[in-house]
Amino acid sequence: MKYINEIIKKAKIYGFNEVAYLDVSTIKLMYEVRDMCEDNKCNKYNTNWSCPPGCIALEEGRKKLANYSKGIIVQTIGEIEDSLDFETMMEIEEKHKKNLYELYEIIKEKYENSMAFGTGCCTICSKCTYPNEPCRFPQKCVSSMEAYGMLVSDICKSNNIKYYYGPNKIAYTSCFVIK
Ligand code: SF4
């Protein structure tokens, strides 16, 4: 528990608004969530190594996660004018991802087998090499929770952290698993 507490402290320093313990046994990887990626509402399907169909297969993800028991959930929460305030949403998401990528590097210094699951596709490179060349930075690449098949609202509920903060707020949720 000591190492998880250290990481929680660091997550707060890195600017996340809410941080909670994650019990990895509450993570269920579902084909239904992966299938939603195919609807391509985000226009990222089949464009990035971190997203379906280029990312890890669901069964392989299950095998990988079976080696982990603990982790943390991190959230960045921001105010928006309304549900069409996409500019502010993108700014908040960008801040969330920047903090996530930076904290991931810090966590890996001590726990090199840790894994991060973010929001949206991987934006480490300005242009992803998918599908013509291999990923430039497989150790840094971060898939979204959904790309692995995780239903974020369920995971939040099971780990006692809110998912929805009200009509004029948006929360970006990500997580780390650590061993
Ligand atoms: S690290 Fe670069 S090449 Fe790899 S998935 Fe992310 S954006 Fe694509």
Backbone and ligand atoms as CSV (ligand in chain L), in Angstrom:
chain,resi,resn,atom,element,x,y,z
A,1,MET,N,N,0.820,-1.216,0.000
A,1,MET,CA,C,0.000,0.000,0.000
A,1,MET,C,C,0.861,1.277,0.000
A,2,LYS,N,N,2.079,1.141,0.577
A,2,LYS,CA,C,2.940,2.319,0.683
A,2,LYS,C,C,3.237,2.913,-0.696
A,3,TYR,N,N,3.558,2.021,-1.659
A,3,TYR,CA,C,3.920,2.545,-2.984
A,3,TYR,C,C,2.736,3.199,-3.666
A,4,ILE,N,N,1.526,2.667,-3.424
A,4,ILE,CA,C,0.338,3.274,-4.041
A,4,ILE,C,C,0.128,4.665,-3.424
A,5,ASN,N,N,0.335,4.778,-2.126
A,5,ASN,CA,C,0.168,6.088,-1.476
A,5,ASN,C,C,1.148,7.117,-2.033
A,6,GLU,N,N,2.374,6.660,-2.297
A,6,GLU,CA,C,3.378,7.575,-2.882
A,6,GLU,C,C,2.897,8.078,-4.241
A,7,ILE,N,N,2.347,7.165,-5.036
A,7,ILE,CA,C,1.905,7.541,-6.382
A,7,ILE,C,C,0.688,8.469,-6.305
A,8,ILE,N,N,-0.174,8.225,-5.348
A,8,ILE,CA,C,-1.347,9.111,-5.174
A,8,ILE,C,C,-0.874,10.535,-4.858
A,9,LYS,N,N,0.116,10.627,-3.981
A,9,LYS,CA,C,0.659,11.964,-3.646
A,9,LYS,C,C,1.202,12.631,-4.897
A,10,LYS,N,N,1.961,11.855,-5.680
A,10,LYS,CA,C,2.554,12.413,-6.906
A,10,LYS,C,C,1.458,12.843,-7.883
A,11,ALA,N,N,0.401,12.039,-8.012
A,11,ALA,CA,C,-0.687,12.367,-8.953
A,11,ALA,C,C,-1.303,13.709,-8.591
A,12,LYS,N,N,-1.414,13.975,-7.295
A,12,LYS,CA,C,-1.997,15.259,-6.870
A,12,LYS,C,C,-1.043,16.407,-7.217
A,13,ILE,N,N,0.255,16.145,-7.031
A,13,ILE,CA,C,1.245,17.169,-7.389
A,13,ILE,C,C,1.181,17.446,-8.893
A,14,TYR,N,N,0.932,16.394,-9.687
A,14,TYR,CA,C,0.863,16.565,-11.142
A,14,TYR,C,C,-0.432,17.206,-11.618
A,15,GLY,N,N,-1.277,17.602,-10.694
A,15,GLY,CA,C,-2.422,18.427,-11.065
A,15,GLY,C,C,-3.741,17.714,-11.269
A,16,PHE,N,N,-3.807,16.417,-10.955
A,16,PHE,CA,C,-5.099,15.739,-11.096
A,16,PHE,C,C,-6.013,16.180,-9.943
A,17,ASN,N,N,-7.284,16.407,-10.270
A,17,ASN,CA,C,-8.218,16.910,-9.262
A,17,ASN,C,C,-8.702,15.827,-8.311
A,18,GLU,N,N,-8.921,14.635,-8.857
A,18,GLU,CA,C,-9.378,13.518,-8.022
A,18,GLU,C,C,-8.497,12.316,-8.300
A,19,VAL,N,N,-8.169,11.601,-7.226
A,19,VAL,CA,C,-7.333,10.412,-7.356
A,19,VAL,C,C,-7.919,9.354,-6.417
A,20,ALA,N,N,-8.009,8.119,-6.895
A,20,ALA,CA,C,-8.569,7.054,-6.047
A,20,ALA,C,C,-7.790,5.765,-6.247
A,21,TYR,N,N,-7.877,4.904,-5.242
A,21,TYR,CA,C,-7.292,3.566,-5.382
A,21,TYR,C,C,-8.075,2.800,-6.435
A,22,LEU,N,N,-7.374,1.969,-7.176
A,22,LEU,CA,C,-8.035,1.113,-8.165
A,22,LEU,C,C,-7.787,-0.344,-7.801
A,23,ASP,N,N,-8.871,-1.058,-7.604
A,23,ASP,CA,C,-8.781,-2.509,-7.407
A,23,ASP,C,C,-8.899,-3.135,-8.802
A,24,VAL,N,N,-7.809,-3.696,-9.281
A,24,VAL,CA,C,-7.778,-4.159,-10.681
A,24,VAL,C,C,-8.814,-5.258,-10.936
A,25,SER,N,N,-9.227,-5.965,-9.875
A,25,SER,CA,C,-10.237,-7.023,-10.084
A,25,SER,C,C,-11.591,-6.442,-10.500
A,26,THR,N,N,-11.770,-5.128,-10.337
A,26,THR,CA,C,-13.044,-4.504,-10.752
A,26,THR,C,C,-13.040,-4.167,-12.252
A,27,ILE,N,N,-11.902,-4.341,-12.908
A,27,ILE,CA,C,-11.828,-4.025,-14.342
A,27,ILE,C,C,-12.310,-5.219,-15.157
A,28,LYS,N,N,-13.357,-5.001,-15.912
A,28,LYS,CA,C,-13.843,-6.042,-16.826
A,28,LYS,C,C,-13.623,-5.522,-18.248
A,29,LEU,N,N,-12.979,-6.323,-19.067
A,29,LEU,CA,C,-12.786,-5.907,-20.461
A,29,LEU,C,C,-13.925,-6.485,-21.297
A,30,MET,N,N,-14.658,-5.605,-21.969
A,30,MET,CA,C,-15.884,-6.035,-22.649
A,30,MET,C,C,-15.812,-5.799,-24.161
A,31,TYR,N,N,-16.235,-6.802,-24.896
A,31,TYR,CA,C,-16.296,-6.666,-26.355
A,31,TYR,C,C,-17.257,-5.549,-26.752
A,32,GLU,N,N,-18.325,-5.357,-25.966
A,32,GLU,CA,C,-19.314,-4.327,-26.308
A,32,GLU,C,C,-18.675,-2.933,-26.319
A,33,VAL,N,N,-17.729,-2.703,-25.397
A,33,VAL,CA,C,-17.073,-1.384,-25.345
A,33,VAL,C,C,-16.161,-1.225,-26.559
A,34,ARG,N,N,-15.428,-2.283,-26.866
A,34,ARG,CA,C,-14.569,-2.234,-28.058
A,34,ARG,C,C,-15.404,-1.988,-29.315
A,35,ASP,N,N,-16.579,-2.617,-29.342
A,35,ASP,CA,C,-17.430,-2.468,-30.534
A,35,ASP,C,C,-17.839,-1.012,-30.747
A,36,MET,N,N,-17.962,-0.272,-29.618
A,36,MET,CA,C,-18.364,1.147,-29.739
A,36,MET,C,C,-17.307,1.943,-30.507
A,37,CYS,N,N,-16.027,1.505,-30.399
A,37,CYS,CA,C,-14.967,2.197,-31.147
A,37,CYS,C,C,-15.238,2.120,-32.648
A,38,GLU,N,N,-15.775,0.980,-33.062
A,38,GLU,CA,C,-16.032,0.797,-34.500
A,38,GLU,C,C,-17.075,1.775,-35.034
A,39,ASP,N,N,-17.934,2.292,-34.152
A,39,ASP,CA,C,-18.914,3.299,-34.596
A,39,ASP,C,C,-18.204,4.582,-35.045
A,40,ASN,N,N,-16.962,4.733,-34.568
A,40,ASN,CA,C,-16.069,5.803,-35.014
A,40,ASN,C,C,-16.632,7.215,-34.790
A,41,LYS,N,N,-17.268,7.416,-33.628
A,41,LYS,CA,C,-17.783,8.755,-33.327
A,41,LYS,C,C,-16.635,9.745,-33.113
A,42,CYS,N,N,-15.468,9.228,-32.743
A,42,CYS,CA,C,-14.320,10.109,-32.482
A,42,CYS,C,C,-13.449,10.291,-33.729
A,43,ASN,N,N,-13.773,9.602,-34.802
A,43,ASN,CA,C,-12.976,9.663,-36.042
A,43,ASN,C,C,-11.543,9.164,-35.882
A,44,LYS,N,N,-11.291,8.335,-34.883
A,44,LYS,CA,C,-9.929,7.845,-34.664
A,44,LYS,C,C,-9.790,6.352,-34.922
A,45,TYR,N,N,-10.921,5.691,-35.152
A,45,TYR,CA,C,-10.865,4.244,-35.383
A,45,TYR,C,C,-9.956,3.957,-36.578
A,46,ASN,N,N,-9.054,2.984,-36.379
A,46,ASN,CA,C,-8.167,2.554,-37.477
A,46,ASN,C,C,-7.215,3.669,-37.940
A,47,THR,N,N,-6.818,4.540,-36.999
A,47,THR,CA,C,-5.904,5.623,-37.373
A,47,THR,C,C,-4.657,5.680,-36.485
A,48,ASN,N,N,-4.582,4.821,-35.441
A,48,ASN,CA,C,-3.551,5.022,-34.427
A,48,ASN,C,C,-3.249,3.661,-33.781
A,49,TRP,N,N,-1.982,3.423,-33.438
A,49,TRP,CA,C,-1.615,2.138,-32.834
A,49,TRP,C,C,-2.270,1.924,-31.475
A,50,SER,N,N,-2.727,2.983,-30.840
A,50,SER,CA,C,-3.325,2.835,-29.502
A,50,SER,C,C,-4.805,2.475,-29.557
A,51,CYS,N,N,-5.393,2.510,-30.755
A,51,CYS,CA,C,-6.850,2.310,-30.897
A,51,CYS,C,C,-7.149,1.037,-31.667
A,52,PRO,N,N,-8.364,0.476,-31.481
A,52,PRO,CA,C,-8.749,-0.647,-32.342
A,52,PRO,C,C,-8.769,-0.217,-33.799
A,53,PRO,N,N,-8.470,-1.076,-34.748
A,53,PRO,CA,C,-8.057,-2.466,-34.527
A,53,PRO,C,C,-6.548,-2.639,-34.351
A,54,GLY,N,N,-5.802,-1.531,-34.288
A,54,GLY,CA,C,-4.334,-1.630,-34.230
A,54,GLY,C,C,-3.788,-1.960,-32.847
A,55,CYS,N,N,-4.592,-1.750,-31.798
A,55,CYS,CA,C,-4.069,-1.948,-30.433
A,55,CYS,C,C,-4.215,-3.414,-30.016
A,56,ILE,N,N,-3.911,-3.676,-28.795
A,56,ILE,CA,C,-3.921,-5.043,-28.264
A,56,ILE,C,C,-5.303,-5.701,-28.426
A,57,ALA,N,N,-5.303,-7.018,-28.692
A,57,ALA,CA,C,-6.582,-7.748,-28.757
A,57,ALA,C,C,-7.150,-7.880,-27.344
A,58,LEU,N,N,-8.453,-7.953,-27.239
A,58,LEU,CA,C,-9.085,-7.952,-25.914
A,58,LEU,C,C,-8.605,-9.114,-25.028
A,59,GLU,N,N,-8.491,-10.303,-25.613
A,59,GLU,CA,C,-8.061,-11.466,-24.817
A,59,GLU,C,C,-6.629,-11.290,-24.310
A,60,GLU,N,N,-5.812,-10.698,-25.151
A,60,GLU,CA,C,-4.424,-10.445,-24.752
A,60,GLU,C,C,-4.398,-9.422,-23.607
A,61,GLY,N,N,-5.271,-8.428,-23.709
A,61,GLY,CA,C,-5.394,-7.424,-22.639
A,61,GLY,C,C,-5.794,-8.068,-21.332
A,62,ARG,N,N,-6.723,-9.020,-21.392
A,62,ARG,CA,C,-7.149,-9.735,-20.170
A,62,ARG,C,C,-5.969,-10.473,-19.542
A,63,LYS,N,N,-5.184,-11.138,-20.395
A,63,LYS,CA,C,-4.032,-11.893,-19.870
A,63,LYS,C,C,-3.034,-10.956,-19.206
A,64,LYS,N,N,-2.814,-9.815,-19.842
A,64,LYS,CA,C,-1.853,-8.849,-19.288
A,64,LYS,C,C,-2.330,-8.330,-17.939
A,65,LEU,N,N,-3.603,-7.943,-17.889
A,65,LEU,CA,C,-4.130,-7.351,-16.658
A,65,LEU,C,C,-4.188,-8.346,-15.508
A,66,ALA,N,N,-4.232,-9.643,-15.854
A,66,ALA,CA,C,-4.309,-10.663,-14.805
A,66,ALA,C,C,-3.060,-10.644,-13.913
A,67,ASN,N,N,-2.006,-9.990,-14.373
A,67,ASN,CA,C,-0.768,-9.921,-13.578
A,67,ASN,C,C,-0.756,-8.756,-12.594
A,68,TYR,N,N,-1.818,-7.988,-12.587
A,68,TYR,CA,C,-1.847,-6.784,-11.742
A,68,TYR,C,C,-2.990,-6.876,-10.730
A,69,SER,N,N,-2.787,-6.273,-9.568
A,69,SER,CA,C,-3.896,-6.246,-8.601
A,69,SER,C,C,-4.229,-4.818,-8.166
A,70,LYS,N,N,-3.253,-3.918,-8.254
A,70,LYS,CA,C,-3.480,-2.577,-7.709
A,70,LYS,C,C,-3.179,-1.478,-8.713
A,71,GLY,N,N,-3.784,-0.339,-8.464
A,71,GLY,CA,C,-3.506,0.801,-9.308
A,71,GLY,C,C,-4.172,2.043,-8.772
A,72,ILE,N,N,-4.209,3.077,-9.592
A,72,ILE,CA,C,-4.911,4.304,-9.194
A,72,ILE,C,C,-5.714,4.838,-10.383
A,73,ILE,N,N,-6.773,5.557,-10.025
A,73,ILE,CA,C,-7.585,6.256,-11.023
A,73,ILE,C,C,-7.284,7.744,-10.848
A,74,VAL,N,N,-7.108,8.445,-11.955
A,74,VAL,CA,C,-6.850,9.894,-11.878
A,74,VAL,C,C,-7.881,10.622,-12.737
A,75,GLN,N,N,-8.294,11.777,-12.260
A,75,GLN,CA,C,-9.273,12.565,-13.023
A,75,GLN,C,C,-8.860,14.033,-13.081
A,76,THR,N,N,-9.122,14.633,-14.230
A,76,THR,CA,C,-9.009,16.085,-14.383
A,76,THR,C,C,-10.424,16.597,-14.617
A,77,ILE,N,N,-10.844,17.538,-13.795
A,77,ILE,CA,C,-12.220,18.039,-13.874
A,77,ILE,C,C,-12.160,19.522,-14.236
A,78,GLY,N,N,-12.990,19.914,-15.175
A,78,GLY,CA,C,-12.981,21.333,-15.573
A,78,GLY,C,C,-14.386,21.855,-15.810
A,79,GLU,N,N,-14.491,23.186,-15.821
A,79,GLU,CA,C,-15.786,23.850,-16.058
A,79,GLU,C,C,-15.961,24.062,-17.557
A,80,ILE,N,N,-17.157,23.813,-18.042
A,80,ILE,CA,C,-17.484,24.116,-19.450
A,80,ILE,C,C,-18.732,24.994,-19.487
A,81,GLU,N,N,-18.874,25.776,-20.564
A,81,GLU,CA,C,-20.065,26.646,-20.649
A,81,GLU,C,C,-21.322,25.825,-20.859
A,82,ASP,N,N,-21.241,24.868,-21.784
A,82,ASP,CA,C,-22.368,23.973,-22.057
A,82,ASP,C,C,-21.839,22.749,-22.809
A,83,SER,N,N,-22.757,21.882,-23.219
A,83,SER,CA,C,-22.314,20.620,-23.847
A,83,SER,C,C,-21.725,20.829,-25.245
A,84,LEU,N,N,-21.755,22.076,-25.741
A,84,LEU,CA,C,-21.158,22.345,-27.057
A,84,LEU,C,C,-19.830,23.103,-26.945
A,85,ASP,N,N,-19.363,23.262,-25.733
A,85,ASP,CA,C,-18.123,24.017,-25.510
A,85,ASP,C,C,-16.907,23.113,-25.788
A,86,PHE,N,N,-16.760,22.740,-27.065
A,86,PHE,CA,C,-15.716,21.775,-27.429
A,86,PHE,C,C,-14.302,22.322,-27.230
A,87,GLU,N,N,-14.164,23.644,-27.401
A,87,GLU,CA,C,-12.830,24.243,-27.267
A,87,GLU,C,C,-12.289,24.021,-25.847
A,88,THR,N,N,-13.136,24.316,-24.858
A,88,THR,CA,C,-12.685,24.131,-23.467
A,88,THR,C,C,-12.492,22.650,-23.168
A,89,MET,N,N,-13.364,21.817,-23.713
A,89,MET,CA,C,-13.213,20.363,-23.478
A,89,MET,C,C,-11.850,19.882,-23.979
A,90,MET,N,N,-11.474,20.367,-25.174
A,90,MET,CA,C,-10.193,19.941,-25.740
A,90,MET,C,C,-9.020,20.442,-24.907
A,91,GLU,N,N,-9.153,21.672,-24.402
A,91,GLU,CA,C,-8.070,22.219,-23.546
A,91,GLU,C,C,-7.899,21.374,-22.290
A,92,ILE,N,N,-9.032,21.002,-21.686
A,92,ILE,CA,C,-8.961,20.215,-20.443
A,92,ILE,C,C,-8.394,18.821,-20.739
A,93,GLU,N,N,-8.801,18.255,-21.870
A,93,GLU,CA,C,-8.291,16.927,-22.235
A,93,GLU,C,C,-6.779,16.977,-22.484
A,94,GLU,N,N,-6.351,18.046,-23.145
A,94,GLU,CA,C,-4.913,18.188,-23.434
A,94,GLU,C,C,-4.104,18.254,-22.136
A,95,LYS,N,N,-4.614,19.046,-21.186
A,95,LYS,CA,C,-3.925,19.169,-19.891
A,95,LYS,C,C,-3.892,17.799,-19.194
A,96,HIS,N,N,-5.020,17.095,-19.254
A,96,HIS,CA,C,-5.114,15.775,-18.617
A,96,HIS,C,C,-4.077,14.819,-19.210
A,97,LYS,N,N,-3.993,14.802,-20.534
A,97,LYS,CA,C,-3.076,13.871,-21.180
A,97,LYS,C,C,-1.616,14.236,-20.914
A,98,LYS,N,N,-1.330,15.517,-20.913
A,98,LYS,CA,C,0.054,15.957,-20.640
A,98,LYS,C,C,0.473,15.472,-19.239
A,99,ASN,N,N,-0.406,15.700,-18.269
A,99,ASN,CA,C,-0.094,15.277,-16.899
A,99,ASN,C,C,0.024,13.755,-16.808
A,100,LEU,N,N,-0.847,13.062,-17.549
A,100,LEU,CA,C,-0.832,11.588,-17.534
A,100,LEU,C,C,0.489,11.055,-18.093
A,101,TYR,N,N,0.902,11.600,-19.232
A,101,TYR,CA,C,2.138,11.114,-19.853
A,101,TYR,C,C,3.341,11.410,-18.944
A,102,GLU,N,N,3.341,12.576,-18.329
A,102,GLU,CA,C,4.476,12.930,-17.462
A,102,GLU,C,C,4.509,12.040,-16.221
A,103,LEU,N,N,3.346,11.842,-15.622
A,103,LEU,CA,C,3.315,11.000,-14.418
A,103,LEU,C,C,3.677,9.554,-14.755
A,104,TYR,N,N,3.277,9.095,-15.938
A,104,TYR,CA,C,3.597,7.717,-16.367
A,104,TYR,C,C,5.121,7.516,-16.401
A,105,GLU,N,N,5.827,8.499,-16.922
A,105,GLU,CA,C,7.291,8.395,-16.975
A,105,GLU,C,C,7.883,8.309,-15.567
A,106,ILE,N,N,7.336,9.089,-14.654
A,106,ILE,CA,C,7.831,9.073,-13.265
A,106,ILE,C,C,7.544,7.710,-12.626
A,107,ILE,N,N,6.339,7.198,-12.828
A,107,ILE,CA,C,5.967,5.904,-12.232
A,107,ILE,C,C,6.866,4.800,-12.784
A,108,LYS,N,N,7.156,4.861,-14.085
A,108,LYS,CA,C,7.967,3.798,-14.704
A,108,LYS,C,C,9.407,3.794,-14.219
A,109,GLU,N,N,9.878,4.949,-13.712
A,109,GLU,CA,C,11.251,4.975,-13.177
A,109,GLU,C,C,11.376,3.943,-12.056
A,110,LYS,N,N,10.322,3.788,-11.270
A,110,LYS,CA,C,10.377,2.848,-10.151
A,110,LYS,C,C,9.663,1.529,-10.471
A,111,TYR,N,N,8.590,1.604,-11.213
A,111,TYR,CA,C,7.779,0.400,-11.516
A,111,TYR,C,C,7.699,0.256,-13.028
A,112,GLU,N,N,8.752,-0.356,-13.594
A,112,GLU,CA,C,8.858,-0.321,-15.059
A,112,GLU,C,C,7.769,-1.111,-15.770
A,113,ASN,N,N,7.109,-2.034,-15.048
A,113,ASN,CA,C,6.054,-2.814,-15.687
A,113,ASN,C,C,4.672,-2.201,-15.526
A,114,SER,N,N,4.618,-0.986,-15.016
A,114,SER,CA,C,3.306,-0.359,-14.841
A,114,SER,C,C,2.697,-0.066,-16.217
A,115,MET,N,N,1.384,0.079,-16.224
A,115,MET,CA,C,0.683,0.401,-17.476
A,115,MET,C,C,-0.256,1.572,-17.229
A,116,ALA,N,N,-0.408,2.401,-18.248
A,116,ALA,CA,C,-1.336,3.537,-18.160
A,116,ALA,C,C,-2.433,3.368,-19.197
A,117,PHE,N,N,-3.629,3.802,-18.842
A,117,PHE,CA,C,-4.768,3.798,-19.760
A,117,PHE,C,C,-5.373,5.189,-19.724
A,118,GLY,N,N,-5.443,5.812,-20.886
A,118,GLY,CA,C,-5.814,7.225,-20.899
A,118,GLY,C,C,-7.171,7.502,-21.499
A,119,THR,N,N,-7.260,8.685,-22.108
A,119,THR,CA,C,-8.491,9.100,-22.785
A,119,THR,C,C,-8.130,9.398,-24.239
A,120,GLY,N,N,-9.012,9.052,-25.149
A,120,GLY,CA,C,-8.736,9.313,-26.558
A,120,GLY,C,C,-7.548,8.510,-27.049
A,121,CYS,N,N,-7.090,8.821,-28.246
A,121,CYS,CA,C,-5.965,8.047,-28.786
A,121,CYS,C,C,-4.638,8.613,-28.277
A,122,CYS,N,N,-3.571,7.856,-28.518
A,122,CYS,CA,C,-2.233,8.287,-28.107
A,122,CYS,C,C,-1.829,9.509,-28.936
A,123,THR,N,N,-1.338,10.545,-28.246
A,123,THR,CA,C,-0.922,11.754,-28.963
A,123,THR,C,C,0.546,12.089,-28.656
A,124,ILE,N,N,1.303,11.047,-28.346
A,124,ILE,CA,C,2.733,11.259,-28.062
A,124,ILE,C,C,3.420,11.881,-29.283
A,125,CYS,N,N,3.114,11.361,-30.464
A,125,CYS,CA,C,3.705,11.914,-31.702
A,125,CYS,C,C,2.678,12.831,-32.373
A,126,SER,N,N,3.160,13.838,-33.062
A,126,SER,CA,C,2.196,14.722,-33.738
A,126,SER,C,C,1.454,13.972,-34.839
A,127,LYS,N,N,2.125,12.980,-35.445
A,127,LYS,CA,C,1.425,12.139,-36.429
A,127,LYS,C,C,1.795,10.685,-36.154
A,128,CYS,N,N,0.796,9.864,-35.913
A,128,CYS,CA,C,1.039,8.444,-35.611
A,128,CYS,C,C,1.559,7.737,-36.866
A,129,THR,N,N,2.420,6.750,-36.668
A,129,THR,CA,C,2.979,5.994,-37.796
A,129,THR,C,C,1.998,4.974,-38.360
A,130,TYR,N,N,0.875,4.760,-37.669
A,130,TYR,CA,C,-0.110,3.754,-38.087
A,130,TYR,C,C,-0.612,4.031,-39.490
A,131,PRO,N,N,-0.779,3.069,-40.354
A,131,PRO,CA,C,-0.462,1.634,-40.189
A,131,PRO,C,C,0.818,1.228,-40.912
A,132,ASN,N,N,1.545,2.198,-41.436
A,132,ASN,CA,C,2.651,1.853,-42.342
A,132,ASN,C,C,3.957,1.466,-41.646
A,133,GLU,N,N,4.194,2.054,-40.457
A,133,GLU,CA,C,5.435,1.767,-39.733
A,133,GLU,C,C,5.067,1.355,-38.312
A,134,PRO,N,N,5.965,0.617,-37.632
A,134,PRO,CA,C,5.667,0.268,-36.233
A,134,PRO,C,C,5.581,1.525,-35.358
A,135,CYS,N,N,4.932,1.371,-34.212
A,135,CYS,CA,C,4.841,2.482,-33.246
A,135,CYS,C,C,6.256,2.968,-32.910
A,136,ARG,N,N,6.438,4.294,-32.875
A,136,ARG,CA,C,7.776,4.835,-32.580
A,136,ARG,C,C,8.177,4.597,-31.118
A,137,PHE,N,N,7.205,4.660,-30.218
A,137,PHE,CA,C,7.518,4.587,-28.785
A,137,PHE,C,C,6.576,3.605,-28.069
A,138,PRO,N,N,6.738,2.296,-28.337
A,138,PRO,CA,C,5.805,1.338,-27.718
A,138,PRO,C,C,5.804,1.390,-26.189
A,139,GLN,N,N,6.917,1.820,-25.581
A,139,GLN,CA,C,6.949,1.899,-24.111
A,139,GLN,C,C,6.198,3.112,-23.572
A,140,LYS,N,N,5.941,4.082,-24.448
A,140,LYS,CA,C,5.256,5.300,-23.990
A,140,LYS,C,C,3.805,5.327,-24.427
A,141,CYS,N,N,3.496,4.582,-25.480
A,141,CYS,CA,C,2.161,4.623,-26.087
A,141,CYS,C,C,1.089,4.320,-25.032
A,142,VAL,N,N,0.042,5.127,-25.008
A,142,VAL,CA,C,-1.040,4.938,-24.033
A,142,VAL,C,C,-2.360,4.773,-24.778
A,143,SER,N,N,-2.987,3.607,-24.599
A,143,SER,CA,C,-4.328,3.383,-25.153
A,143,SER,C,C,-5.360,3.976,-24.201
A,144,SER,N,N,-6.529,4.245,-24.724
A,144,SER,CA,C,-7.595,4.709,-23.828
A,144,SER,C,C,-8.143,3.517,-23.047
A,145,MET,N,N,-8.824,3.827,-21.956
A,145,MET,CA,C,-9.468,2.760,-21.179
A,145,MET,C,C,-10.460,2.015,-22.079
A,146,GLU,N,N,-11.188,2.777,-22.892
A,146,GLU,CA,C,-12.206,2.161,-23.767
A,146,GLU,C,C,-11.575,1.260,-24.819
A,147,ALA,N,N,-10.398,1.664,-25.330
A,147,ALA,CA,C,-9.751,0.860,-26.371
A,147,ALA,C,C,-9.407,-0.536,-25.847
A,148,TYR,N,N,-9.187,-0.645,-24.531
A,148,TYR,CA,C,-8.933,-1.957,-23.923
A,148,TYR,C,C,-10.231,-2.706,-23.633
A,149,GLY,N,N,-11.367,-1.991,-23.736
A,149,GLY,CA,C,-12.659,-2.625,-23.456
A,149,GLY,C,C,-13.206,-2.301,-22.080
A,150,MET,N,N,-12.677,-1.241,-21.442
A,150,MET,CA,C,-13.131,-0.884,-20.084
A,150,MET,C,C,-14.313,0.075,-20.148
A,151,LEU,N,N,-15.325,-0.188,-19.338
A,151,LEU,CA,C,-16.451,0.736,-19.214
A,151,LEU,C,C,-16.122,1.665,-18.042
A,152,VAL,N,N,-15.729,2.890,-18.377
A,152,VAL,CA,C,-15.142,3.786,-17.376
A,152,VAL,C,C,-16.120,4.070,-16.233
A,153,SER,N,N,-17.391,4.299,-16.558
A,153,SER,CA,C,-18.361,4.634,-15.497
A,153,SER,C,C,-18.463,3.496,-14.478
A,154,ASP,N,N,-18.452,2.252,-14.946
A,154,ASP,CA,C,-18.535,1.104,-14.026
A,154,ASP,C,C,-17.305,1.023,-13.130
A,155,ILE,N,N,-16.147,1.276,-13.726
A,155,ILE,CA,C,-14.901,1.179,-12.948
A,155,ILE,C,C,-14.872,2.271,-11.878
A,156,CYS,N,N,-15.346,3.474,-12.243
A,156,CYS,CA,C,-15.406,4.557,-11.251
A,156,CYS,C,C,-16.328,4.150,-10.103
A,157,LYS,N,N,-17.503,3.650,-10.450
A,157,LYS,CA,C,-18.481,3.270,-9.427
A,157,LYS,C,C,-17.902,2.204,-8.486
A,158,SER,N,N,-17.262,1.215,-9.079
A,158,SER,CA,C,-16.721,0.115,-8.265
A,158,SER,C,C,-15.569,0.565,-7.374
A,159,ASN,N,N,-14.980,1.713,-7.687
A,159,ASN,CA,C,-13.826,2.174,-6.908
A,159,ASN,C,C,-14.123,3.479,-6.166
A,160,ASN,N,N,-15.421,3.753,-6.009
A,160,ASN,CA,C,-15.875,4.874,-5.171
A,160,ASN,C,C,-15.334,6.231,-5.597
A,161,ILE,N,N,-15.358,6.479,-6.888
A,161,ILE,CA,C,-14.986,7.801,-7.387
A,161,ILE,C,C,-16.072,8.211,-8.382
A,162,LYS,N,N,-16.456,9.494,-8.330
A,162,LYS,CA,C,-17.535,9.930,-9.220
A,162,LYS,C,C,-17.090,9.895,-10.681
A,163,TYR,N,N,-18.063,9.717,-11.558
A,163,TYR,CA,C,-17.787,9.738,-12.999
A,163,TYR,C,C,-18.383,11.001,-13.615
A,164,TYR,N,N,-19.521,11.419,-13.063
A,164,TYR,CA,C,-20.246,12.584,-13.593
A,164,TYR,C,C,-20.292,13.661,-12.510
A,165,TYR,N,N,-19.912,14.892,-12.865
A,165,TYR,CA,C,-19.800,15.968,-11.866
A,165,TYR,C,C,-20.806,17.093,-12.099
A,166,GLY,N,N,-21.791,16.868,-12.976
A,166,GLY,CA,C,-22.815,17.892,-13.188
A,166,GLY,C,C,-22.771,18.461,-14.591
A,167,PRO,N,N,-23.823,19.192,-14.988
A,167,PRO,CA,C,-23.979,19.620,-16.384
A,167,PRO,C,C,-22.903,20.588,-16.891
A,168,ASN,N,N,-22.322,21.395,-16.028
A,168,ASN,CA,C,-21.315,22.349,-16.504
A,168,ASN,C,C,-19.892,21.934,-16.143
A,169,LYS,N,N,-19.727,20.648,-15.945
A,169,LYS,CA,C,-18.385,20.159,-15.633
A,169,LYS,C,C,-18.095,18.952,-16.514
A,170,ILE,N,N,-16.814,18.804,-16.809
A,170,ILE,CA,C,-16.407,17.609,-17.552
A,170,ILE,C,C,-15.244,16.969,-16.806
A,171,ALA,N,N,-15.253,15.647,-16.762
A,171,ALA,CA,C,-14.166,14.934,-16.073
A,171,ALA,C,C,-13.517,13.961,-17.056
A,172,TYR,N,N,-12.208,14.037,-17.170
A,172,TYR,CA,C,-11.449,13.060,-17.953
A,172,TYR,C,C,-10.850,12.059,-16.970
A,173,THR,N,N,-11.071,10.794,-17.243
A,173,THR,CA,C,-10.661,9.733,-16.310
A,173,THR,C,C,-9.641,8.825,-16.978
A,174,SER,N,N,-8.590,8.507,-16.252
A,174,SER,CA,C,-7.561,7.585,-16.734
A,174,SER,C,C,-7.129,6.724,-15.556
A,175,CYS,N,N,-6.297,5.748,-15.818
A,175,CYS,CA,C,-5.814,4.942,-14.682
A,175,CYS,C,C,-4.436,4.350,-14.967
A,176,PHE,N,N,-3.800,3.951,-13.875
A,176,PHE,CA,C,-2.523,3.237,-13.946
A,176,PHE,C,C,-2.682,1.918,-13.207
A,177,VAL,N,N,-2.055,0.874,-13.710
A,177,VAL,CA,C,-1.940,-0.362,-12.915
A,177,VAL,C,C,-0.451,-0.576,-12.666
A,178,ILE,N,N,-0.163,-1.072,-11.471
A,178,ILE,CA,C,1.229,-1.065,-11.013
A,178,ILE,C,C,1.580,-2.418,-10.407
A,179,LYS,N,N,2.812,-2.899,-10.695
A,179,LYS,CA,C,3.273,-4.096,-9.974
A,179,LYS,C,C,4.766,-3.981,-9.702
L,1,SF4,S1,S,3.728,6.667,-29.671
L,1,SF4,FE1,FE,3.497,7.724,-31.647
L,1,SF4,S2,S,3.515,6.056,-33.151
L,1,SF4,FE2,FE,3.091,5.112,-31.167
L,1,SF4,S3,S,0.842,5.041,-30.985
L,1,SF4,FE3,FE,1.525,6.950,-30.025
L,1,SF4,S4,S,1.346,8.483,-31.635
L,1,SF4,FE4,FE,1.361,6.447,-32.656
